[in-house]
Amino acid sequence: MQVKEKAIELLSSGKVSRVLGWKQGEFCYDLTPAVFESAEEVERSFVFSPLAGANLAKYLIAESRKEGVVAAFLKPCDSYSVLQLCKEHRIRRENVYLVGVPCEGTVDPDLLRENAKGLTAVREAGGTLVCDTLYGEKRVDLSAVLLERCKVCKSKKIVVFDELLGENGEENPQSTRFAAVEEIENLTPEERYAFWQKELSRCIRCNACRNVCPACSCETCVFDNAKLGTDNKAPASRFEEQYFHIIRAFHVAGRCTDCGECSRVCPQKIPLHLLNRKFIRDMNTLYGQYQAGADEESLPPMLDFRMDDCEPSAARGGKQA
Amino acid sequence: MKKIEKARLPELFAALNETAALYLPADRDGVAAFTRWQEGVTLTEKLNTVRSAKDLFFPQVETLANFKTQGGTIEIEDAARQDEDFIVFGVRACDLRSFEILDRVFLAEPQDTFYKARREHAAIITLACNAPEETCFCTAFSIDAADPQGDVTAFLTDTALCLRANTEKGENLLAKLPLSDGAESEIAAWQKQARETLEKLPIQLDLSGFTGERMMELFNHPAWQPLSEACLGCGTCTFVCPTCQCYDVKDFKTKDGVQRFRCWDSCMYSDFTMMSAGQPRPTQKERFRQRFMHKLVYYPMNNEGIFSCVGCGRCLQKCPIHMNIVKVAKTLGGERDA
């Protein structure tokens, strides 16, 4: 059964009172997350396609606190975010009905637009995207315009669901997602500093990375808190280059599922996910393999304590004991 | 009309930079941005920059004054104003219109002397469009992207850059450059093709319903709730917008005093206007509504009907959830009475 038909069925049968999904935009790629309350609304404007890249997990924090049951469609990586938020008692599991949707990768609209200038409509035909543009038809290879996170997909397994549309997938231990991290690790400290300065100096401090991040769910962010005197809205100094993004990455370490939303939404194309992946990789190395959001029981490495834990000095670059 | 072969653009940029500091849209790690020219910097092939040309006149952060304390005395040091000429090359028609919109805010009494100094010291060379993208909707604001004004207008054809002076400042500038004579006829076909594309842009907006008389009706419209529902409350739309002009003034304590600076603020933020009486807009619906009411209703009411949107399409491209002024205008404008 297709996603849209399932949404209609869930609403028509009264099984759920609302459906969280993606709403048709002006073009093919500009879908907006939306809550649908009737089968007619779904019929009119609900869309699911490889362009439905947005991870809707974070919306469930507020949606699951409303009256009635809300249904949500989860791609594999969204499911890790949802399970992590359930584990943190942020999503009220009893108020959500989760439908797992297998995923073959989602498209980066910016990449697609670069390859099909003046893009107005797109349809998929066996791994090829046939694009209508202001300047004629253009064919683009789907695999060439996937989001970075999809090119190095860590898992096609849907880790939490009430119902599955199709077959569940598997984790992908062969994912090359840490390759770029290793490259940066192999730089000298000066080169590494230069790399991050170059990337982070583009930051306009719009907070899109923070606001979209499912792991950033504090009621009031420390960087918005005027009462604490820690609020900061100006890229006035080198704050963004040296502190903001690193502090955020530390704050979500052990909870970040590597969903890649931070990099997806960055208007300045800063590869923020690399910071998170560096921490994930370090935790894997120092405390054993751990994937946030993969289950509801395990203690994340930063909250767990074992007698045989490594000493802080074991971290690469730290002073050796 | 003057011209220079396309292959000689580096020479032209060097000559421009001889007369005054030159800024132009160039790729910086894959992102187009207005960049200070130096040897090797080339014009981007992208249609427009992520951050608009506004930034060169109203930067995201600037110091307004420094307070130095010594013993019991405070010395106030006013921050310097722009006092050297500079050239901005490659301003698109949409961004050029944004200057008019900003002028009506910053050059109204009491004038913003920081902004004013930059405007006075700048020479603007616009770049006409002939390959707009689907997100462009400048035509909704009667902007002719195929023939923008400014001090000089540049037309980049397959083989040459044609330049036409529109002001005395522009005439003087062109006189200093290594150009040969050209004719209007050389860009006629180019411009015709550009206008044909502009005419069939997919976004066609009817903004006739956004009037002062309908202010309260629009303000109380039930659609604000669903429209704002998915808004993340980030500042992306605001910060890439060429016409957003709100800022906050903050003090930063230094070793021996205080640095007073201003930085862009966003009505999408929860603490926006917190300073007045501690009553910022309570939910994202009100914040979201403010941004679009300002662009489509309040600003035109105060400025002879001019909308404070230029149709550049940056918010369409960059909003993380793809909610934008086009969707808002179509939703609210499409449900007009009668």
Interface residues (C-beta under 8 A of the other chain):
Chain A: G25 E26 F27 Y29 D30 L31 T32 P33 A34 V35 A54 Y59 D110 R113 K117 G118 L119 T120 T133 L134 Y135 K198 E199 R202 I204 R205 C206 N207 A208 R210 N211 V212 D224 A226 D231 K233 A234 P235 A236 R264 V265 P267 Q268 K269
Chain B: R28 D29 G30 V31 A33 V50 R51 Q60 V61 A131 P132 E133 E134 T197 K200 L201 P202 I203 P226 E229 A230 L232 G233 C234 G235 T236 T238 F239 V240 D248 K250 F252 F261 C263 W264 D265 S266 Y269 S270 D271 M274 L316 Q317 K318 P320 I321 H322 M323 N324 V326 K327
